[in-house]
């Protein structure tokens, strides 16, 4: 190959330069502009590779393709490629604490010393060739595919090859990518915006495609190669997860019924893990989580249960996997399911933490996309294909048109160990609304009255150093809610209570991986914490109430000019929402809704409104 970039590829250094600029900006608009101009100049045949790279993934999450490269292996490759000893590389890493900066330094040492040639010869490379996005990505894929005996050595060799050719700043991003710490804070929504701008495609058509087929690389390449009209070809496909439908929340039975037109299908709301279960034409069963990760490996028993209980060749059904006490049949806490995620001792975990599945929806059966059918027809279909067993059940449900009866059913659900009920619209337009949080489904959970009626899942965007007993850890965290309209995070409270000593240590370790020197461009804040983070970690927070606050940016101006909403007396519940991405956190609109309904309750309860 000559020095020139093959047509249909882009120099890797061009992508790297954009990533450096993204890392340097604190403004969302600049970030979008940079991304969109990069996508515009990227040739269609590698646009998918550029997008996966920026997202820090090899393929969409749900495919579960992993590089399998640990830090140690990366250091070996760096050492091989540079002639710098392994010990020196590791020492440098200990000092810098960032694998990217370490790689950059090590490779610049090679460049200064003119080293690394021998390894190129050893690998049969021509030397001097510039890296392209295509080449980097394809090498990553070969690294991911290396398996079996000698896999580690093959991975090191391939990585050595990349580092040998890389410029120092290229090495920085290659190293971060392979150890899974690219962490630019670019989300799928950010890419959708950039694509919409670069290819002049309406945001709605892109979103529709993304809800049905959440693979941004695929979508981008389709538009780039065939034009935006090709998006209409995208169909619901077993094996490819769709974005889950989400629920709004209300805290009174009467309000719920009136919102749903006086009648609803009310179901138990199980407290487990949401599961989208697919069976593909070739008989393979795959299970996807709430955030569309492939979690099949954690539930081999569920795979067998559904094969037995569902009578259809190809399908997509949805339900909740719940931990069960095998002796009493009672539900166990949601946290028990986390043990299932330990990949190594899954057989042991299966015995120790048995589960049942409660199905509540069906989206596809034998060639037929059911997402546009009203709920009652989908339920009918579910009843048709399901032969309930000891392990697979239909979620308990009832059709209710009376507030008192709804409350009674709600209490039954609670005493049966559920979190509350889900109330679902029965109207003709009660379709399965992918990726939307709408009023077709309303959750009705235990009502704390004096406290907030529900917990919030908020994103950590900054932290304040602890003092006294908390010195050396973060004493308080700056938390934010998400606004899908602007794809940004708005601060809503500073939380310092509810953390155990272990939490404080764990959070320091967890958060430090996301530390950045300035505010992230997707964060909107009036506060200046001691440390800023890439929005990544989601924590469950409970508070006393939602109040007006000039200090926070959440819903600023919605109630009063320049005044936002804040959570009063916020407290960490102890639940790390690793099952949620930052974009699945509580939204600013939900907080506004909670503020309004709380005011309504107060007025109703006050003797002199
Ligand atoms: P959300 O999923 O709405 O973002 P969340 O993860 O915090 O929020 P909840 O607010 O408690 O969860 O409620 C929604 C979840 O309830 C669903 O994602 C699903 O996992 C679970 N669920 C349990 N039973 C049902 C049911 N019968 N129908 C729909 N969802 C149910």
Boltz pocket constraint, residues with backbone or C-beta under 6 A from the ligand:
constraints:
  - pocket:
      binder: B
      contacts: [[A, 245], [A, 246], [A, 247], [A, 267], [A, 268], [A, 269], [A, 270], [A, 271], [A, 272], [A, 273], [A, 274], [A, 275], [A, 290], [A, 319], [A, 320], [A, 360], [A, 395], [A, 422], [A, 443], [A, 457], [A, 584]]
      max_distance: 6.0
